[in-house]
Amino acid sequence: MGNDVKMGSLASSFIFAIPALPNKGDQMWFFTDEERELKEVCHSFAQNELAPSAAEHDENESFNLDAFKKMGELGLLGITADPEYGGSGLGACASTIVMEEFGAACASSTLSYLAHTILTVNNINNNASPEQKERFLPKLISGEWIGCMGMSEPEHGSDALGIETKAVKQGDYYLINGTKMWITNAEYSDIAYIYARTGEKKKDISTFIVEKGCEGFSTAGPIHKLGMRASPTGELIFDNAKIPVSNIVGNPGDSTYHMLKNLEMERITISGISLGIANACVDQSLRYANERKQFGRPIGDFQMIQRMIAEMVTERDMMKHFLYSVTKEYDQGKKGPTVAAEIKLALPKMATKIALDTIQLMGGYGYSREFPAERYLRDSKLNEIGAGTNEIMVLIIAKNMLKKYQNQ
Ligand SMILES: Cc1cc2nc3c(=O)[nH]c(=O)nc-3n(C[C@H](O)[C@H](O)[C@H](O)COP(=O)(O)OP(=O)(O)OC[C@H]3O[C@@H](n4cnc5c(N)ncnc54)[C@H](O)[C@@H]3O)c2cc1C
């Protein structure tokens, strides 16, 4: 074969040679001391609690419940929630730091973390009444309860405002009928934050907090997926589900703004997972290029491999600087939906390209399940679909920018 090392022994030597987690991503110069410390803490948590079992959970399509509970003990499950309910009161930048560090170790556990903290806890914190916050937030933040958010339906994904799940008021209850599809954490959730139609107009959308075990409510799943396999995905089924009036969030028909606003946070923070995946890919590629020899030299000596490395490092650095500088401005109220869509359009696509290049750089070993590169690719692809597809991001950016110039 002309190799310095036989293929089988090379593969097994790499299994031990590659550490469980890549070097932690750089701190940004503008991070606060608190954010720097958060990055360090999340890096070692990811190293110890997520990375070692990431491949196993992917293989078995199992949820890392232990790690989730420990995130609660560390105080990470209420990262954006108000301190009076047990939260940390931090913003998009801090949340993205967690996503980056966790995402490099186990992207799918991170997706479940995102569904809990950003889609459920953040939504309740921003939109629910003080009484509802008191009832739901402390248990969600401690990790005693798991949450999910139900917006998508079998017939309405990109067209989120077209949802058909209906809620009709009957005395002290709303009767809800319909199905929510693709719901991260569905089967594990103690509560679901869901949207349902309460009127005839397109914008007559209301929010309800649905508690596990309530009459007429059930879940189905798991849905088997290409990637993000350690993140359980399922359905929420409402068959004359009886939801107390006290569980409606805000005024009936007032939820469209809240829904769209939280999607901005979701799009920014899910892109942090893409950055984490890119970090893991770059790390894997650099190690491999130095260690793997062909024609008597490390493959990193070959200029075509160097080109791949140079491009992926440059793209990863662009992702990082774009994501964090905009996220900081978002926290300061200077940026909104257009830039959240830009981030979401750019980063997941770049991460998928970097993951593909990582596989190419590693040849057959990259394509094999002995190395994590193929998992990075499978996980990365989801971020081009969930939280709004690439195509929907294009529509948002183009529409908003064209409108801006029409008014000038
Ligand atoms: C693993 C996973 C986890 C998820 N978690 C959640 C969750 O926790 N909660 C939740 O509510 N949802 C969740 N989703 C749903 C996700 O948000 C939707 O899958 C996504 O919005 C796309 O909807 P869809 O799958 O119905 O695709 P569709 O909307 O049917 O789109 C199909 C294709 O048509 C394109 N398309 C659609 N409309 C247009 C248009 N106007 N112009 C051009 N192209 C268009 C799309 O870009 C796509 O390529 C999850 C999905 C997955 C796969």
The ligand as an SDF file (V2000), in Angstrom:
LIG
                    3D

 53 58  0  0  0  0  0  0  0  0999 V2000
  -34.4890   17.6600   14.1070 C   0  0  0  0  0  0  0  0  0  0  0  0
  -35.5430   18.7430   14.0450 C   0  0  0  0  0  0  0  0  0  0  0  0
  -35.8990   19.3970   15.2030 C   0  0  0  0  0  0  0  0  0  0  0  0
  -36.9170   20.3600   15.1720 C   0  0  0  0  0  0  0  0  0  0  0  0
  -37.3310   20.9400   16.3520 N   0  0  0  0  0  0  0  0  0  0  0  0
  -38.4320   21.7370   16.3470 C   0  0  0  0  0  0  0  0  0  0  0  0
  -39.0030   22.2030   17.5820 C   0  0  0  0  0  0  0  0  0  0  0  0
  -38.4960   21.9250   18.6730 O   0  0  0  0  0  0  0  0  0  0  0  0
  -40.1400   22.9420   17.5080 N   0  0  0  0  0  0  0  0  0  0  0  0
  -40.7470   23.2650   16.3340 C   0  0  0  0  0  0  0  0  0  0  0  0
  -41.7870   23.9310   16.3510 O   0  0  0  0  0  0  0  0  0  0  0  0
  -40.2170   22.8430   15.1460 N   0  0  0  0  0  0  0  0  0  0  0  0
  -39.1020   22.0770   15.1200 C   0  0  0  0  0  0  0  0  0  0  0  0
  -38.5700   21.6160   13.9190 N   0  0  0  0  0  0  0  0  0  0  0  0
  -39.2550   21.9530   12.6800 C   0  0  0  0  0  0  0  0  0  0  0  0
  -38.4650   22.8880   11.7710 C   0  0  0  0  0  0  0  0  0  0  0  0
  -38.5200   24.2000   12.2570 O   0  0  0  0  0  0  0  0  0  0  0  0
  -39.0440   22.7340   10.3560 C   0  0  0  0  0  0  0  0  0  0  0  0
  -38.6280   21.4610    9.8820 O   0  0  0  0  0  0  0  0  0  0  0  0
  -38.5940   23.8170    9.4180 C   0  0  0  0  0  0  0  0  0  0  0  0
  -39.1530   25.0460    9.7650 O   0  0  0  0  0  0  0  0  0  0  0  0
  -38.9920   23.4810    7.9630 C   0  0  0  0  0  0  0  0  0  0  0  0
  -40.3160   23.1010    7.8590 O   0  0  0  0  0  0  0  0  0  0  0  0
  -40.7030   21.7620    7.0600 P   0  0  0  0  0  0  0  0  0  0  0  0
  -39.8240   20.6940    7.5650 O   0  0  0  0  0  0  0  0  0  0  0  0
  -42.1700   21.5680    7.1670 O   0  0  0  0  0  0  0  0  0  0  0  0
  -40.3020   22.0460    5.5550 O   0  0  0  0  0  0  0  0  0  0  0  0
  -41.1960   22.8140    4.4720 P   0  0  0  0  0  0  0  0  0  0  0  0
  -41.6680   24.1150    5.0150 O   0  0  0  0  0  0  0  0  0  0  0  0
  -42.2170   21.8980    3.9210 O   0  0  0  0  0  0  0  0  0  0  0  0
  -40.1030   23.1160    3.3430 O   0  0  0  0  0  0  0  0  0  0  0  0
  -39.7280   22.1590    2.3550 C   0  0  0  0  0  0  0  0  0  0  0  0
  -38.7690   22.8620    1.4030 C   0  0  0  0  0  0  0  0  0  0  0  0
  -39.4540   23.9380    0.7400 O   0  0  0  0  0  0  0  0  0  0  0  0
  -38.7470   25.1440    0.9430 C   0  0  0  0  0  0  0  0  0  0  0  0
  -39.6820   26.2640    1.0090 N   0  0  0  0  0  0  0  0  0  0  0  0
  -40.7890   26.3700    1.7860 C   0  0  0  0  0  0  0  0  0  0  0  0
  -41.3900   27.5390    1.5920 N   0  0  0  0  0  0  0  0  0  0  0  0
  -40.6410   28.2120    0.6680 C   0  0  0  0  0  0  0  0  0  0  0  0
  -40.7300   29.4900    0.0500 C   0  0  0  0  0  0  0  0  0  0  0  0
  -41.7300   30.3510    0.3450 N   0  0  0  0  0  0  0  0  0  0  0  0
  -39.7910   29.8420   -0.8550 N   0  0  0  0  0  0  0  0  0  0  0  0
  -38.7970   28.9720   -1.1610 C   0  0  0  0  0  0  0  0  0  0  0  0
  -38.6480   27.7650   -0.6070 N   0  0  0  0  0  0  0  0  0  0  0  0
  -39.5720   27.3850    0.2950 C   0  0  0  0  0  0  0  0  0  0  0  0
  -37.9830   24.9510    2.2320 C   0  0  0  0  0  0  0  0  0  0  0  0
  -36.8760   25.8390    2.3240 O   0  0  0  0  0  0  0  0  0  0  0  0
  -37.5690   23.4930    2.0960 C   0  0  0  0  0  0  0  0  0  0  0  0
  -36.4330   23.3990    1.2850 O   0  0  0  0  0  0  0  0  0  0  0  0
  -37.5310   20.6960   13.9460 C   0  0  0  0  0  0  0  0  0  0  0  0
  -37.1280   20.0370   12.7680 C   0  0  0  0  0  0  0  0  0  0  0  0
  -36.1710   19.0700   12.8060 C   0  0  0  0  0  0  0  0  0  0  0  0
  -35.8190   18.3510   11.5180 C   0  0  0  0  0  0  0  0  0  0  0  0
  1  2  1  0
  2  3  1  0
  2 52  2  0
  3  4  2  0
  4  5  1  0
  4 50  1  0
  5  6  2  0
  6  7  1  0
  6 13  1  0
  7  8  2  0
  7  9  1  0
  9 10  1  0
 10 11  2  0
 10 12  1  0
 12 13  2  0
 13 14  1  0
 14 15  1  0
 14 50  1  0
 15 16  1  0
 16 17  1  0
 16 18  1  0
 18 19  1  0
 18 20  1  0
 20 21  1  0
 20 22  1  0
 22 23  1  0
 23 24  1  0
 24 25  2  0
 24 26  1  0
 24 27  1  0
 27 28  1  0
 28 29  2  0
 28 30  1  0
 28 31  1  0
 31 32  1  0
 32 33  1  0
 33 34  1  0
 33 48  1  0
 34 35  1  0
 35 36  1  0
 35 46  1  0
 36 37  1  0
 36 45  1  0
 37 38  2  0
 38 39  1  0
 39 40  1  0
 39 45  2  0
 40 41  1  0
 40 42  2  0
 42 43  1  0
 43 44  2  0
 44 45  1  0
 46 47  1  0
 46 48  1  0
 48 49  1  0
 50 51  2  0
 51 52  1  0
 52 53  1  0
M  END
$$$$
